[in-house]
Amino acid sequence: MKQFRSMTYPYVAWITVMIVVPMLLIVLYAFTQSGNDVLTFRFTFDNFVRFVTDKIFRAVLWRSLYIAFFTTLICVLLGYPIAYAIAHLSEHGETVMILLITMPTWVNMLVRTYAWLGILKDDGVLNAFLGLFGIGPVTMLHTSFAVILGMVYNFIPFMILQIHTSLNKMDKNLLNAAADLGANNVQSFLRVTLPLSLPGVVSGITLVFLPAVSSFFIPKLLGGGQYVLVGNVIESQFLTSGDWNFGSAISMIMAVIIMLSMYFTRKIDVSVASGGKE
Amino acid sequence: MAEEAKKLIQFKNIVKSFEDGTVVLKGVSLDIYENEFVTLLGPSGCGKTTLLRILGGFLQPTEGKVLFDGEDILSVPPYKREINTVFQKYALFPHMNVYDNIAFGLTIKKEPKDVIEQKVMRMLRLVNLEGYGKRNVTELSGGQQQRIAIARALVNEPSVLLLDEPLGALDLKLRKEMQHELKSIQQEVGITFIFVTHDQEEALTMSDKIVVINAGEIQQIGTPTEIYRRPVNEFVANFIGETNIIEGVMLDDDLVMFEDKKFPCKARGFEKNEKVDIVIRPEHLDIVPRGEGMLKGVVKSQLFKGMHYDTVVETRAGTSITVKMQVSQDKPVFNAEAGEKISASGFILDVADAASLSDAKVIALASAEAWIAETEENVSIKTVDYDIKPETGEYSVTFATAAGTSITVRALVVKENRVESTVYQEEIYAMNFFKKVEDIQESIALDTDLKMWATASAWSLEDENEQVEITDVKYDFDPETITPGVYDVTFATAGYEYKVSTTRAAEEGSEVGLVFRPEDIHVMKKGGHK
């Protein structure tokens, strides 16, 4: 394999320029004061202290985590039964369902989120429909409900596809074996199907939680001004206030939180794959 | 298997057809007794696994009944049956360790922890995997996984264990080891094992009873020795072990005729002059000097197998036909005046074909073509001059272009060339043919090409659509260095061949005799069934 090593150099260079250097710049910005010129750096922890001590920012962080957590939870609870049902369809039905689930992702996420604006606003489609029954108008837009709805809608395909893949990979003979050994359908599901599909659930969680926690345009559109999340704060630090140092610090904090959460989900993943021992 | 053995499982006229109309089982009835090691043996797709899955409860038969201990169990779901299965690829739970896999059935039944532990430990000891409880099943070797699968099934103390080709995924050495181990486990736990396999050796080694199944029907039920020594029909004889099957006629009780000779044998209950199939196993034949043989033949091949030689002796040659191959080296004729070249080769045709000829057909037969020398642009052949009559003989054919470039070749009209053999009830056909030197030199599969060029084919006289394979193509030229001329090519079908398993070495091509004992001649009814 040694002779192939030189072929990786262009990729290493690419990764260095496009990923490692920008990351280092963010770290550099996060630990320095604003107004640096190119060569002198004034190192400081102020940016972090400011984030941790400021009540508003802590509240924003909590809100982000909380909304991402609920989004993920709903995605699991809704996505698992859907994935399970799809895995038990005929081969043809399966293909059609997978197609239907992936189809919306061919449309730009921004456009799809705008569509929800029209549905959810006070004089929107949904309220018009409720009005037929004499209900409403109910304020739905600019609530945490709208934000979570938008996120679930956008991210649930990832959850379904991950779970579906892990269910499909499962050897169907395992269920025969479980039945043979005396397990009824419920027992088979709880002891065989569910544990074996957990890796899919875990990677589904990663794929939903990460974009949910750092999303900024869904809360911006569907949450109005009310639902400022971390993503929005970072965006405004860079684009509106021009405080790149503080923005970088928040980005770093988020990166660490994400890294930690990935580390823990990986751990669950590994222990599931190795039979729960370890 | 004494008299007191009791019927544990009864299959009653089981029919299974699938939605697409294929019928996998065509009315199978079978009794299985307590403590028996029963093997369902048959080629893949014969329905043996289907039968097993019906018993396991994973499939419902289309018709028929399955009785377990005298009670109909078709409406009982798999998890309530006193039957456990070892699956083809073991189907161990990959997310559990060895201990949890084996304990699965017991935890489902909510047995107390200490009881479970005792039982699991006992099973691990039974399958020789003590101390493996904490191991991850995916880290184990195939043989170990196999044993875990057996332990996982046996721990539930079923009265029947079903094994679906359990040794298929193991290598040869391990397979032999597991055969012994399975047999000793069965003897130790003393329950019924129903074993599905397509491997006849496995079946012979382990079983108390073998059920030979083919195309959804039971062919024969018997002990390994019965099945081997007294197969009821050609299928069973061929499927179980190597064998020689010869057509013969029963002249009288204990007297059979085959290869035009009478032989004493031990067979009764046939009608006089009834046509029968004779089975002689290779190990029951021996090679002796030609003069002492009961049958005489030529050694066609001998393979060394360690303990013995696998020898093939041909007692009678197959049907053969010899044709002439005319090899030419045709150069195109060059007409310098017109700047044209023309080429054609000689050809051979049947009397029947000679009666209906046209210019186009003759051009095609001779593959005649003309072209402009410089540009290689094709020029059409304007005149074809021939006088071929539908009688055997040699004729000349001249092809010419408008510009007068011409070439003359020979055409041979011959009678159809076929040879009939009453012994084998077959006919072989081939034609003389012309060929160019380079065609022979460039051929990568000369035997096949020769068959094609000579349009050689052989068929049964009883049914013209039944093709007989031409196994021999003989010629006495070296294809690399062949020169123009006439060569003989002989095509032949396979003759009467006997497989002999012997410790005696014999030279290929040497003439030898074959001997066998009367009691080793097994006589079967024609198209025998059950």
Interface residues (C-beta under 8 A of the other chain):
Chain A: D171 N173 L174 N176 A177 A178 A179 D180 L181 G182 A183 N184 Q187 R191 V192 P195 L196 V272 A273 S274 G275 G276 K277
Chain B: G56 G57 F58 P77 P78 Y79 K80 I83 N84 T85 F87 Q88 K89 A91 L92 F93 P94 H95 M96 N97 D100 F104 G105 I108 K109 K134 N136 V137 R152 A153 N156
